[in-house]
Amino acid sequence: MITVAEINDIERLDHFRLAWRELLGKTRGATFAHSPEWLEHYWAHFGKGLKLRVLFVTLRNKIIGIVPLVVKPVATPLGTVRVLTYPLDNWGTFYGQIGGNSAATMVSAIRHIRSTRRDWDLIDLRYVDQDGHDHRRTANALKSVGYQGSSAPWRRLSLVDTSDTSWIEYLASRSPEAREHIKQSEEITARDGHVSFYRSRLEDPLAPGWNPRWDLWSQFEQMDFRHGNQTLIAGGAHTLKQKLDFLRDIHGPASRSGMARIDALFVNHRVVAFAYGLQHPAGTDYLAIGRAPDTNPETVTTLISNMIQQSILDGEPGVNLSLLSPSAASLWQNSVRHSYRCSHYPLTVPRSQLLRLNRWMQQPVVSPKANGSPAMVSNSQTSREIESSIELAAIAPEDWPEENNMQVEPDSERPPFRIVG
């Protein structure tokens, strides 16, 4: 018999750490964001005003899957809405259940959500790898309990595919303007002296001399993360200090897990540009890129050029810069993927229905071709559609109602079955 246990206290997660780590090894597309250490640090830095709902799915007293969720107050044009979603906040590309039994885990978790008191106004599960590991399991799990399970693109991901290519072939695939920009940036950077590139190595943390390079980290925090009119650091609208504090705290456990990536550009043995990312089997998600305040902006282009060259030499599958800036990533992209959102809008919540209508009205119009088949939507249309969707507030409003003041929904919202947990 499958049961679901729900944990709302972050301190209790320590009792499940060993089981969680075992399931990580069975999780398709697992990243450091799927680890218990990620959730603990995320909660410590961004959990104020949120409610934790971590669901442990068990079969014959053995945990077969985990679904980490949070109830998050969202500022929208229609007022604050309580959203049940994943704890990621644009720090990663894809997210979902943990464990090898994807379908059973998601269906059991959504049944548990359906059968317990509703403390949310909207389900909005983002970062779903629908075209990859998910295979519509999330949408189907929502539909299996009578929810809408509507699926739509969430983010257009401008990626650099570094597999099965060389730097010469990759550079030839760029536009003449891009090649000239890269060349000029490298020349400007080289005017100041000898240029060298450093990439941290994956090392066994139990080996003698293991070094997470905290010496470089101290310089990283002094970098200027502005690049033109953008800031090259992930994590939504939190302050720069909040983001750097969070990255500093996850660097230790990420390094011990062999998933931290430090890339640095040196001129005359001095760090002039720095990039930080988290590695996973599909490549590296870069979370921050900065340069020394007294250096030229071109050092960032030179750093990224070296990062891509090194990834090609290392045989790394891909480089993801889209978490930093979609427009900046477009200079380097040679591959495009999409992450998806799976949503449910309860009929008993009028505000949720208005949001659903708002989102539907923002969908791009697909004009039919002459032969009656639908025309393809351009990348620019898709990008505008995704960016126009209502965003989760990065910082929770202070007036989120206390749990004991939340109204219980009528029995019509409850299913004819219940998962015990």
Disulfide bonds with the S-S distance in Angstrom:
none
